[in-house]
Amino acid sequence: MWRKILFWIVGIPVAAAAILLSVANRHIVVFSLDPSAAQPPFMSFELPLYLLLFAALICGILLGGMFAWLGQNRWRRRARSSQFKLGVLQREADERKRKTDPLAGPALPRA
């Protein structure tokens, strides 16, 4: 319930800001990938400025997420190792309990 409310509280202003950014920056710009600035530019694209801004924003979010995920590799590796060790210790404990439990063995015949 709170997630939905928080989504709408945050989502509506973000969507409104994105729409306002798109409307305010809809003029066409030339995006050039040519570092020598030759005339005419070798690799250039004409596109609305808001598309360029949104593409940069999306690339930044993806790169930031990727580097955060890579930075957490040590903790994921440690968690996997701990899970494996826990499984080994749990199996050992179960086996020892089975060996030492007097009720788990074969029943003795009654006289």
DRENDO-1510 file (C-alpha; in Angstrom, 1 decimal, always signed):
<recs>
REC; n; res; u; v; w
REC; 1; MET; +0.0; +0.0; +0.0 .
REC; 2; TRP; +2.7; +2.5; +1.0 .
REC; 3; ARG; +4.8; +1.6; -2.1 .
REC; 4; LYS; +1.9; +2.6; -4.3 .
REC; 5; ILE; +1.4; +5.8; -2.5 .
REC; 6; LEU; +5.1; +6.6; -2.6 .
REC; 7; PHE; +5.2; +5.7; -6.3 .
REC; 8; TRP; +2.5; +8.2; -7.0 .
REC; 9; ILE; +3.9; +10.9; -4.8 .
REC; 10; VAL; +7.3; +10.6; -6.5 .
REC; 11; GLY; +6.2; +9.5; -9.9 .
REC; 12; ILE; +3.8; +12.3; -10.7 .
REC; 13; PRO; +6.3; +15.2; -10.1 .
REC; 14; VAL; +9.0; +13.3; -12.0 .
REC; 15; ALA; +6.7; +12.7; -14.9 .
REC; 16; ALA; +5.6; +16.3; -14.8 .
REC; 17; ALA; +9.2; +17.5; -14.8 .
REC; 18; ALA; +10.0; +15.2; -17.8 .
REC; 19; ILE; +7.1; +16.6; -19.7 .
REC; 20; LEU; +8.0; +20.2; -19.0 .
REC; 21; LEU; +11.7; +19.5; -19.9 .
REC; 22; SER; +10.5; +18.0; -23.2 .
REC; 23; VAL; +8.2; +20.9; -24.1 .
REC; 24; ALA; +10.9; +23.5; -23.1 .
REC; 25; ASN; +13.7; +21.8; -25.1 .
REC; 26; ARG; +12.0; +20.6; -28.3 .
REC; 27; HIS; +14.1; +22.6; -30.7 .
REC; 28; ILE; +16.4; +20.7; -33.1 .
REC; 29; VAL; +20.2; +20.6; -32.3 .
REC; 30; VAL; +23.1; +19.1; -34.1 .
REC; 31; PHE; +24.9; +16.4; -32.1 .
REC; 32; SER; +28.3; +15.7; -33.6 .
REC; 33; LEU; +30.6; +12.8; -32.9 .
REC; 34; ASP; +33.4; +14.3; -34.9 .
REC; 35; PRO; +36.1; +15.7; -32.6 .
REC; 36; SER; +37.9; +17.5; -35.4 .
REC; 37; ALA; +34.9; +19.8; -36.0 .
REC; 38; ALA; +35.3; +19.5; -39.8 .
REC; 39; GLN; +32.7; +21.3; -42.0 .
REC; 40; PRO; +30.4; +19.6; -42.6 .
REC; 41; PRO; +30.7; +17.3; -39.5 .
REC; 42; PHE; +31.4; +13.7; -40.4 .
REC; 43; MET; +29.2; +12.0; -37.9 .
REC; 44; SER; +26.4; +14.3; -36.8 .
REC; 45; PHE; +22.7; +13.8; -35.9 .
REC; 46; GLU; +19.9; +16.3; -35.9 .
REC; 47; LEU; +17.5; +15.6; -33.1 .
REC; 48; PRO; +15.4; +17.4; -30.5 .
REC; 49; LEU; +17.4; +18.5; -27.4 .
REC; 50; TYR; +15.1; +16.7; -25.0 .
REC; 51; LEU; +15.9; +13.3; -26.7 .
REC; 52; LEU; +19.6; +14.0; -26.2 .
REC; 53; LEU; +19.0; +14.9; -22.5 .
REC; 54; PHE; +16.9; +11.8; -21.9 .
REC; 55; ALA; +19.5; +9.6; -23.6 .
REC; 56; ALA; +22.3; +11.1; -21.4 .
REC; 57; LEU; +20.1; +10.6; -18.3 .
REC; 58; ILE; +19.3; +7.0; -19.2 .
REC; 59; CYS; +23.0; +6.2; -19.9 .
REC; 60; GLY; +24.0; +7.8; -16.6 .
REC; 61; ILE; +21.5; +5.7; -14.7 .
REC; 62; LEU; +22.5; +2.5; -16.4 .
REC; 63; LEU; +26.3; +3.1; -16.0 .
REC; 64; GLY; +25.8; +4.1; -12.3 .
REC; 65; GLY; +23.7; +0.9; -11.7 .
REC; 66; MET; +26.3; -1.2; -13.4 .
REC; 67; PHE; +29.2; +0.2; -11.4 .
REC; 68; ALA; +27.2; -0.1; -8.1 .
REC; 69; TRP; +26.5; -3.7; -9.0 .
REC; 70; LEU; +30.1; -4.4; -9.8 .
REC; 71; GLY; +31.2; -2.7; -6.6 .
REC; 72; GLN; +29.0; -5.1; -4.6 .
REC; 73; ASN; +30.7; -8.2; -6.1 .
REC; 74; ARG; +32.8; -8.8; -2.9 .
REC; 75; TRP; +29.6; -8.9; -0.8 .
REC; 76; ARG; +27.8; -11.2; -3.1 .
REC; 77; ARG; +30.8; -13.6; -3.3 .
REC; 78; ARG; +31.0; -13.6; +0.5 .
REC; 79; ALA; +27.2; -14.3; +0.8 .
REC; 80; ARG; +27.5; -17.3; -1.6 .
REC; 81; SER; +30.5; -18.6; +0.3 .
REC; 82; SER; +28.6; -18.3; +3.6 .
REC; 83; GLN; +25.6; -20.1; +2.2 .
REC; 84; PHE; +27.7; -22.9; +1.0 .
REC; 85; LYS; +29.5; -23.2; +4.4 .
REC; 86; LEU; +26.1; -23.1; +6.1 .
REC; 87; GLY; +24.8; -26.0; +4.0 .
REC; 88; VAL; +27.9; -28.1; +4.8 .
REC; 89; LEU; +27.6; -27.4; +8.5 .
REC; 90; GLN; +23.9; -28.1; +8.5 .
REC; 91; ARG; +24.5; -31.5; +6.8 .
REC; 92; GLU; +27.2; -32.3; +9.4 .
REC; 93; ALA; +24.9; -31.4; +12.3 .
REC; 94; ASP; +22.1; -33.4; +10.9 .
REC; 95; GLU; +24.4; -36.4; +10.4 .
REC; 96; ARG; +25.7; -36.2; +13.9 .
REC; 97; LYS; +22.3; -35.8; +15.4 .
REC; 98; ARG; +21.1; -38.9; +13.5 .
REC; 99; LYS; +24.1; -40.9; +14.8 .
REC; 100; THR; +23.7; -39.8; +18.4 .
REC; 101; ASP; +19.9; -39.8; +18.7 .
REC; 102; PRO; +18.9; -42.9; +20.7 .
REC; 103; LEU; +15.4; -43.0; +19.2 .
REC; 104; ALA; +16.7; -42.9; +15.6 .
REC; 105; GLY; +18.4; -46.3; +15.8 .
REC; 106; PRO; +16.8; -49.7; +15.4 .
REC; 107; ALA; +14.3; -50.6; +18.1 .
REC; 108; LEU; +15.4; -53.4; +20.5 .
REC; 109; PRO; +13.0; -56.3; +20.8 .
REC; 110; ARG; +10.9; -56.4; +24.0 .
REC; 111; ALA; +11.3; -59.4; +26.3 .
</recs>
